[in-house]
C-alpha cells in the first residue's frame, strides 16, 4: 500500500492575487524536514469564478488546499464537511481531501492566532482592541473569544463595518464595543491590540503609543516591521507579527494534510524569514 513517504501527493495555495504568497515556502520546508520527498506544494491564481472548476478537477493525488482571498467563503458550498471553527466565521482557509474523496474544510487562522499569542506568553487578557473590521477582523474576534475574558473594542471607519462586527460579536458571543476610527489612538492603551488593517493604515498611530505599551498583534508580514510594530517594540512592548500567524496556521495545515505531527515550526519559520529577507 502506498504511504505518504513514497506516494506522490500534491497540495497548493489558491487565491487572487497569489504571487506574493509565502505558503509554498513554508509547506515545502515542512515537507523537506519531514522527509516527504514525493510531496509538492504549488500556488495557483484562482478567482471565485474559476474555483468550482478547479476543485472539480482535483485527482486522487491531491491531499489538500490552502485558500486565501477571495476564496475563503466561496469554497464552502463546494465542500462535504465544514468544521465548527470555520462555520463560526464563515471562512475556510484549509481543505483536506480524504482518501474516500470527501472535501473537508477548516479554518486554521483562528487557532493559529491563539497559538501565536501563546508563544509570546499571551494566554489571557481582560480586555482587547481590534483595529479595523475587514475580513481578518472576524477571525481576530473569534481568536479573542478564546483569549479575552472581557470587552473587545473594535475601531471601524464605517457604520456598515460596525454592523458586521456587531453581528460577528453576537454570533461568537463576545462582548464588543464599537468605536470610531478617529479615536483609534485610544486602542493603544489596551492590554492587547490586534491590528488587522492593510499596510500603512496604522502608521499615523505610531506617535501615539503610550510609554509602557502592553502587547500588539499586527497581522501584516510584508512589509515588516510596520511603523506601529517598530515603535511598539522600541518602547518595550510585546509584538506578535504576521509571520508568527502565518507559520502557526501553516503548521496546522501541514499536520492536517499530511497526517504528520508535530509539523516543524522552527524550520518553517526560518524558511519564511529567509524568503522575506530577499524580497
Number of C-alpha atoms within 10 A of each C-alpha: 4 7 9 16 15 13 14 16 21 19 24 18 23 27 21 16 14 18 11 10 14 21 23 19 19 26 28 20 21 24 21 15 14 16 13 19 16 14 22 17 20 15 20 14 13 22 18 16 10 10 18 15 11 13 14 9 9 14 11 13 14 20 25 26 24 28 26 20 18 16 21 23 18 18 20 22 10 14 16 11 15 20 12 12 19 22 15 15 22 16 28 27 24 30 26 23 23 14 11 7 13 13 21 19 29 24 28 26 28 25 20 22 27 23 20 23 25 14 13 13 10 17 14 16 17 13 19 26 28 29 25 25 24 15 15 17 22 25 25 23 29 24 20 27 20 15 21 20 15 16 17 25 21 27 26 22 15 12 11 10 17 20 13 13 24 17 13 20 19 11 12 17 12 20 17 20 15 18 20 13 16 10 10 22 18 17 24 24 18 20 18 28 24 25 27 24 19 11 15 11 15 20 12 12 15 17 12 15 19 15 11 11 20 20 25 25 23 26 24 22 19 16 12 16 16 21 19 23 24 14 16 25 18 10 15 13 19 20 22 24 23 22 21 25 26 24 29 25 23 26 24 20 26 24 15 20 21 20 11 12 12 11 23 21 18 13 16 25 22 15 20 23 16 11 13 15 10 6 8
